[in-house]
Amino acid sequence: MYLYNSLSHKKELFQPNSQDVVKMYTCGPTVYHYAHIGNLRTYIMEDVLEKALRYEGYPVKRVMNITDVGHLSSDADTGEDKMLKGAKREHKTVMEVAQFYTDAFFSDCEKLNIQKPEVVQPATGCIDEFIKIVSGLLEKGFAYEAGGNVYFDTSKLEKYYVFNDHDEEDLAVGVREGVEEDTNKRNKNDFVLWFTKSKFEDQALKWDSPWGVGYPGWHIECSGISMKYLGEDLDIHCGGIDNAFPHHTNEIAQSESYLGHKWCNYWFHVHHLNTDTGKMSKSKGEFLTVSLLEEKGYDPMAYRFFCLQSHYRRNLVFSWENLDNAAIAYEKLVSKIAGLKEDGEVEEAALAQLRQKFASALNGDLNTSLAITAVYDVLKAKCSDATKRKAIGEFDTVLSLNLLEAADKIRRKQQEEASASVDPEIDALVLARTEAKKARNYAEADRIRDELKARGIEIMDTPQGAKWRKV
């Protein structure tokens, strides 16, 4: 499998540190509000990556954090804590807000067939791990105390900007939106490892530490949680492209300074979901959620299909027209699969060829668009329907679009309608109603219709004649 590594800026052959398990870490949500569909695009693609690795035979241990403390409204360690902001908005405690939106997040994930990671860890449950890392960084000279807080000293690094060649002037105070000067910092790119009450007197969640009562910075939590469950080395770290700087940059800085060696080999970043006005964001007010899509009549699988039609390293433009097109394409695909019969033998040679096309798409930097094309190729292949259903079922363990389930639902409905239409007594009454209408005996036609309705039969007048079904 070849994956694009954001760290090296090129596609690389994926080679895990151990054949025993692939250690995979994904940045989880900050649970102060609902996840919008832009956030969920990232989790969909991370889900496909994990399932693609498993499809290729790799055992995977995936860990995800839940940010329920420490994430400020500006990534530059300024502004209000997002969790406190959510608590004030809803007149609840921080932990009540965290639990509600954690549950809502995983409910959305379930609707989108996003598999829950093996380990899900809220940041508030690992305070001791964070304190241990911060203490180690102070001892090694990579951190300093100032103004009651503990900062990471970026001047001690040979290279800080690992994902991009940033122009330091572009990141100067006042240039990046939301950045305010922190006079405690020795260097403008230093970041907070631990806040104390000297910074935020009204902070809801605080813990004792060697530096005073306070709470961890946002960046330290992913390093601590990853090391707790995955050890001192990591195969793949995933997240949205907006996390590359400063969040993932800071994770690398503190983790490798603390450990004394390279920490993570591959960085997998999913690009933005944009609207016609730019990147989708909660800060813009109203935002799109899975529940809103459902209220408008969309199957969540249509949105997953929409995401899979585009490569994860390309910005995807959302519009209702684009989603409608995806929904129509998904329904047509499922309808074609519904036409496959369940009888016949599986042709192993043909199946192997179909598998090769699908695997080639996954192994070429997780090209989900080509993977879907491979599904269409299955339908066009010259082989038995049993072979086609077998291939589609296997491929859908990665795509997770409910292809066979949705197709079988259509077939059952068609079979029910067909069997329901074979009833001599009902057919006779429907015919009598038709004859009554021809004779303009509308009273008799209405009487028959009402009798059928009372028996749970609905009559539909079509250009091909009257049809009926059970309701």
N, C-alpha and C positions, 0 to 999 in steps of 0.2 A: 504494500500500500504506500502510495506517495501522498504526502500532505504538504501544504504550504506552511512553512514555519515563519511566523512573524519576526522571530528573533534573527534569522539569517536572511530574510527577505527572498526566499526561494523555495521551490518544492524539493522535499527531501524524502528519501526512502525511510519509512517508519521502522525503527528498530528499538523495541523496548529494552529497558535495562535488564529485565528478567523475563524468561519464558513462562514463569509461574503466574504472573499477573501484570496487567497494564494498570499503572497507577494514574488515575484521571481525576483532576480537580476542576470543578466548575463554580464560578462565582454565582452565589444565589441572590435572591431579591432582598432589597431593603423594604421591610414589611410595614410601611407606613401608609400605603394606599394599594389599590388594585394594580395588578400588572396590566399594562396596555399591550396591544397585539404586537407592537414593535419590540417590547421586551421579550415577548413569547416567541418571536421569530428566532432569537438567539437560542432559547431553550429547545426549540424544535430541532435546530441544526445540531446542537450538542447531543440531543437524543439520537439522531440519525448516526452521528459519529460513533457513539457507544455501541449501537446495534450493528453498525457496519463492522466494527472491530470484532464483535462476537460472531458475526456471520463468517468472518475470515478465520475464526478459530481461536481468537485471543480471549483468555479470561480477563475480565475487567473489574476493578474495584473503583467505584466512582464516589467521590465525596463532594458534598455541597454545603456551603455555609448559609445561615440565615442571619442577615444583619439586623439585629434588634437593638443595637447601641453603637454610637460612635461615628455614624455617617452624617456629616454636616451638609448643609444645603449648598455649600461650595466645596468642590473637591480639594481646594487649597487650604483646608483646615480652618475655614472661616464660616460665619453665618450660624444659623440655628441648627440644632440636631434634628434630623428629619423625623425621628421617632417622636420627639417632644412636640414637633410641629403637628404631627398627625394626632397626638393625644389632645392637644389644645383644640384642634379643629373639631374633634368628635366628643369632647368632654368625657374622655375615658382615661384610664391609666395607660402608661406606655405598654405594659405587658398585656393588657386587654386588647389594645390596638394590634400589637405584634401577633397575638394568637389568632385574632380574627382574620388578618390579612395573610398570615401563613396558611390558614385553612383555605382561604379563597384562592390563593396561588396554586395550591396542589389540586383544588377542585378544577381550576382551569387546565392544569396539566393533564388531569385525567380525561377531560373532554377532548383534548388534543392528542391523546395517546402518547404523552410524554412520560416515560417510565421514571418513577421516583428513584433517585440515587440510593445506593446501598446504605450510605451514611448521610444523614442530614443533621447538621449541628448548629444550633443558635449560638451566636457569639457570646451571649451572657453566660453560657455554660462552660466557657474555657478561659476565664479570667486568670487563673493561676498560670496557664500556658503562656499567655501574653506577657505577664509580669516576668516570667522566667527568661523570655527572649529579650525583653527590654533591659533587664539586669545584665544579661550577657553582652549586649551591645555596648552598654556603659563600660563594663569591665574591659572590653576590647578596644575602647577608644573611638567607637563609631557613633556614639551618642553623647549628648550633654544635657544638663539641666539649665533651664533659664526661665525666670518668671513663674516658677511653680510647675512648669511643664517639662517633659522630656522630649528632645528633638533628635532626629537622625541627622548626622553631619555628612551631607553629600560631598563635601570637599575632600573627604578621605577616600573617595572612589577614583579609580583610574578612568572609568567611563560610567556616566550616569544615564545618558539617553541611549538605551539599548535597542529600542524599537525603531526610532527615527533619528535622523541627524537634525535635531532641533537647533534653531538659532536661539541662543540664550536671550537675546534682546526680545524675541517674540514672546518669551515667557516672563518678561519683567513685570513687576508689580504694576497694576493698572492697565496692562495690555490685555491679558486674559480676562474675560468677563467674570465678574464675581470675586476677583482676587483683591483682597485688602492686605495692606502691609502689616506684618507681624514683627514688631521691633525686637522680639525676643530671639529671632532667628539670626544666626551668624551668616547664613547664605540664603538668598531668596528662594532656593529650591529645597531647602531643608523642610522636613515634614514632621508632624507630631506623632510620637509613639504613645505617649500617655498624657492626658489632660488632667489637671487637678481643679479643685473647687475655686482656685484663684482665677480660673478662666471663665467658668460658667457656674455661678452660684445656684441657678435654678435647675440644674441638671437633675432629672428624675432618678437615674440609676447611677450609683456611685459605690466604689469599693475601696477598702484600705489597700495601700501600696507602700513601698519604701519611700515614695516621693510625695506622699500625702493622699488624702481621700480624693478619688477621681475616677476616670474611666478611660478605656483604651481608644486610641485613634482607629480610624476605619481600616487603614492599610495593614495593620499588624494582625488583624483577626484571621485573614486568609492564610498568612504564613503559619500562625499558631495552630489553626485547625488542620491544615494540610499535614504539618509535621506530626501532630498527635495521631492521626489515623493512617497516614501513608509513609511516615518515616522521613529520612533526610534527603531522599531523592524522589523526583516526580517525573513521570513520562510526558503527560500532556496536561497543560493548563488551558482552560477555555474561558471565554467571556466575550462580551460585546466589544467592538473596535473602540468605542469611547472609553473603555477601561484600560486601554494600552498605556495611556498617559493621563493622569499620574499614577493610577492605582497599581497596575501591574508592574510599571517601572519601579515603584517604591517597594513592592513585594520582593522583587528580585534583589534590590539594593540591600534590604534588611535581612532577607533570608540567607543570601550568600555571604554577607558580612558576618552573620551569626554562625553559620555552619563552617565557613572557611573553604567551601568548594562549590562547584556548579550545582544548582538546585533543580532546575527544570529543563528538559531537553527540547520540547516542542510547545509552541504557543499557537493556539487555534482561536482566531478572532473572527466573529461574525459581523458583517457590515450592517448598516442602518436600514430600517424600514422608513422610507420618506413619504410624505404627502406632497401635494403640489405646492405647499408653503415651506417645505423643508423637513428636517428630522422630527419624527413623532416624539413628543415629550409631555410629561405630566405638568411641567411648569407652564405650558401654554393654555391650561384650563381644561376644557372638555377633551377627553381622549377616548379612544376606542378600546373596548374590552370584549372578551369572548361572550359575555352575557349580552352585550349590546348587539353583537352579530346574531346571536340566537334570537333575540327579540325581533330582529328584522327578517327572520326566517332562514338564516343561513345555517347549514350543517357545519360544525367546527371542522369536519374533515375537508370541507371546501377551502377553508383557510390554510390548513396544513398542506393541501395539494397546491395551493397558490404559492406558498413558500418554497415547496420542493421544485417548482418549475424554474426557479432561479438559482444561480450559484451563490453559495454563502458569502463569497468574497466580493459580491457586487451589491451596491445599494439597490433595494427593491422599492419601486414606487407603488404605493397603495392608492387605489381609487375604487369607488363602488363599481364602476364599469369593469375594471380589471378583476375584481373579485367575482362579479357576475360571470365573466368569461371563464374563470377557473371553475366556478360552480357548475356551469353547463358542461365543460369538458370532463369534469369528474363524474357527473351523472351519466354522460354518454359512455365513458369508460366502463363504469359499473354495469350499465345496460348490456354492453357487448360481452362482458364476462358472464352476465346472467344467461346469455345464450349458449354457454358451454354446457355440454352434457357431462354427467358424472360417471358414465360408463366407459368401457375401453380399458386398455392396458397402458401403463406408463412406459414410454419408449426412452430407455436410459441414454442412448446415444444422442437423441434429439435434446433431451433435458440437459445433458452436459454442455451442449453448444449454447443453449439459452442461458445457462448459468454463467458461462464464460463472458457473454456480453454484459450481463448485469454486474459481475465482479469487476470487469474492466472499467465500468462507469464509476463504481465506488472507489476503486483503487487509484483513479486519476484525480486525486484531490477532491474526493467526495462530490462527484458531479451528479447531483440528484436529478437534474434535468435529463441527462442521458440515461439515468437509471429508470426514469419514467418511460422514456422512449423504448427501453428494453422491455417494459411491460407490454407496450403496443406491439413490439416485434413478436412477442409471444403469441398474441392473438392472430397475427398474420402468418405464423409459422405453419409448415406442412407437417403436422404431427397430430396425434390423437388429442381429443379434448381432455382426457385424463392427464396427459403430459402437461398440457397448458395450465390446468388447474393446479397441478403439483408445483409448477414453476412460479405461478403467481402467488401461491400460498407462501412459498419460501421467500420470495422477494419482499413480500409484505411484512415479514418479520423485521425488516429494516425500515421500509417506507411507512409502515403502520397506518395505512389508509383504510383499513377495514374492507378491503376489496372483495374478498370471498364472502364475508358476512353480509355486506350490503347487497351483493349480487344474489346471494341465496334468499335474502329477504324479498327481493323483487320476484324471484322465481316462485316462492311460496305464495305471494300475493296473486300472481298470475294463475297458479294452479287452483287456488281457492276460488277465484273468479270463474275459472273454467268449469270447475266441479259444481259451483253454485248455480251455473246456468243450465245444468242438466237436471231438470225436475219437471216431469210431464204436467203435473197439476199447475205449477206456477206458469209454465210456458203456455198452457191453455188459457189461463186467466189473462196473461199479457196479450195473447192473440185476440181474445174476446174484447179487450179494451181497445185494441187497434181497430177491430171491425166496428165497434160502437162509435169511435171517432170518425171513421169513414162514413158511417150512416148519420153523422151529426147528432148522435144520441149522447150528448156530452154529460148528461146527468148519470147515465149508466157507466160511461168511461170514468167519471170522477168517483163513482161508487166502488168500482173495481180497484182504482188506484188507492183509495182509502183503506179498502180491505187488505190489499197487499202491504200497505204501509204499517197497518196494525200487526201484520205478521213479520215485520222486520225486513220487508223487501222494498228496495228503492228502484223506481223505473226511470230510465234515462232515454229520452227521445233523441235519436241521432239520425243523420242523413241515411244511414244504412238500416234504419228501423229501430223499434223499441228494444232496449237492452235492460237487463235487470241484475241486481246484486243484493246480497245480504248486507245490512248495516248494523 
